[in-house]
Amino acid sequence: MGLLDIIIFNHLKENKMTYLQHFVISFQIGTYLLLCSTKSFIHALIPYFFKDSTEECIKCISYLLTILQK
């Protein structure tokens, strides 16, 4: 087993997830963060749009991470 395998499998064991579970959750969070950053950039250009979206995104990610840590 190579160093990369050890690092990957240790991370999965620490988080008590399979590779597929980790992939799905990470991909969903990443997609959501991409959406949040897009809204934030639009808000920076046109403040009228997505007035509370950044705060909502932070709260949502915080909530998701709280659930995942249980």
N, C-alpha and C positions, 0 to 999 in steps of 0.2 A: 504494500500500500504506500503510495507516494505522499509527500507532504501535503499536496493539495487535497487528496482524499481525506487525510486526517483532519485537516482544517474544516472541510465541508461536513464530514460526518460528526465531528465534535459539536459543531454549531447546531446541527439538527438534533443531536441527542440532548444538548443543553436546553433546547426549546421543546423537546418532546414532540417532534413532528417528523413525518415522513418527508421525502423530497417533494412529492406531489403536493402535500398539504402546504409546505413552505412556499412552493412555487405559486400556487393559487392565491394564497393570502398576500404574498409579496407583490404579485402582479396586480391584484385588485387595489392594494394600497398605492402602488406606483401609478396606476391609471387614475385613481382619484386625486393624487397629488398633482398629476399633469393637468387635470381639469381645474384644480384649484389655482395652479400657477397661471393658467390661461386666463381665468377670471380676474386674477390679480393684475395681470398686465393690461387687460382691457379696462379695469377700474382705474389704473394709473393714467391711462390716456384719456378716458372719459369717466370722470368721477360719478356721474349720474348712475352708471351701470354697476351692478353687483356691489352695492354699498356695504353690505355686511358679510359678503361671501368669505373673506379671509378669516374673519373671526369664527364663522360657522365651520369652515374647513379645519381650523385648529381644534375646535371643540370636538368635532367628529373624529379626527385622527386620535386625539387624546382618549376619547371614549373607546375606540377600537383597540388601542394599545392596552388600556386597562383591562378589557375583556380578555385579550390574548395572554396577558400575564397571569391570569388565574388558572 
